[in-house]
Amino acid sequence: MPRAAAIYTARMNTFVTAFWRLLGGLIGVAALALPLAAAPRATQEPIPYPVWTIEDVATSGYDNALAVDSADRPHLLYVDATSGVLRYAVRKSDGWHYEDVADESADLPLLAYDLAIRPDGAICLVYATEVSIPSHPFDTKLVYGCREADGWELTTIDDGGRAAQLRFNSFGQPRIALIQGTNIAYLSWDDGHWRKEIAGGDSDYLNDSYLLLQSVDWPTIIYRGVRGQFQAIRDGDGTWSSTPLDVATIYAAELDTVDQLWLAVNDGEAAWGHPPFFLARLKLVEPTDSGPADWETLDEGYDWQIAVDMAFNAGGVPYLAYLDPDGALQVVWWAEDGEHRHAPVARGNSAVSLAFGDGQPRVAFAEDNQLKLATRQIVLLDKFQYAPVVVRGD
């Protein structure tokens, strides 16, 4: 090969590799035979490269709950879009397995649910019903249980409500929070029985709440009502105290390794027109921020229905997953060298759930009632040039 042609080929190979690396792991990779001309290859350390896999899981509604166990198996809880049945799915070595958990569809309730893994590895859940049609009343309920060898063992433990969430302390004892009317109810299992406390409330209406556990196992609940947003903390003696949070509308909350509060907020504003519309701005509020001027803007869009979740990986790095104004999935994280962002080739129009397995993020979301799971893996590039292909699972 003439020397000029060899130089051109080598430069084009370098350009292609650099271009796809700039995509930040948006799609998978597959080896492609692109020899580096006739020149001998220089040995180098393998280069870590992110690969995103998008799997279709099942038909579902808007909400979903995701957990990943110590064996890196994803577990999902969702409502079947056709039957209204609460269903559970787990991906094992031979593919996805599905089970019906409960059927509350006959009473047409609002259904809130969460999924968590006990420290001993048991898969557990909570779900709560609430009246969806005032003219069609029924007895609401809060149900807790875990999957045992013979299936799910579920028990009704209280009246129902909204925004039910489940966490486990370091001793494997369940902690549950939910909205009941205008109160934030907190339930804990101790000494063989359930204990219920009122952590906070609003005189008019509560919009949402987030249950978090501090490193000393004390619970803290972030809640949003008509009269403001608050952080309720339970001290060791069982006393709850609430502190106002002077931030924009909270959409996600998480505690870091030293129990500092991180928030994802919508710092938007009305933009009057014909018809009126709203400019939504998704921002990150860090514990060290002194005010709105310090909040980092992640995205913005008109009449954007924000769906977002936040979590920390095992190394204490904060991650945030959301669907942008165009519906594209975005994953952002903040390492020591600053902000990083991946955009897996996926779209959605549902709630977003973020969890970690094997040190890598997993994101559950749905597009047009199709529940999907996005999984990031790290592969090592060595000895070959690589060209991208879409990686998808069925």
C-alpha angles and dihedrals in degrees: 000000000000113000093244092053091048092052091048092050092049092049093049091050090051091048094050092048093048092046095055092043089057088061086073098225098311091149139014127271135229129189115260123188102246105151115205093241115262096311118112115255120247115228116242140169115273112267117228111233128185119233122190120205120196117202130189106225111173145311111285147157129252101289130063139167125214134195132168122208130215090268089058093250114148118225122196135191120197144143117256107244093220106038101027090229119147105240137189127212131187128181113224130174092280096047139271122342122198136202135179110237106180140343113217095151097108092072093045094229132168105254124208121182146165138193129212139166119235116227089253090057099258116145110232137177145185129204134179133195127212134182110270098179117041092209090055105058124179139162109280122214145191113220128194130181149131136231111259131183092278097042138276118347107199131180132188106233106170147343117303133251143145139301095023113190133183131206135164126219122222090273093056095252115145122241121193133187129184142155114258110182106305095340135087106227121202120195126189132182110226133153093000100307143074120258121199126203135173108237099181144316151186128245093227116022141337119219105187146338139201124208116211132172122217121223090261089054094252111141125236124188126200111203137176126208142158091275098050146287124294145182112222116197126189114215125213092266092057097257118140120213126182127210123192116243112218097206138107122274109312118230101166136012135188140165121231126220092282094045096257116150121244120188140191109208141179106233094181136144139209115262106194118219142124099320102013114251138185130233107218120199121191109210137176118231112200125196091247095053112115097198148329092302088067097049113110116232111223101175143335139199143160116267088354114171099212118219112182143151133189134205141157122234123227090272093056096254113147117233129188127192123191145152110248124224090275092050096253117143114246128188118194130180138174118225127172091275093054139261123351128188138194127185109197112205094260140109134201148170103201144073116305126226122193126195138154133238128170087359093298130106125254120195126195121199139139136234117199092341093312109124112216137185123211115201127187121208131176119230127185118237112214134161096347138078111237133216123193129252128175112260115208136164129208 
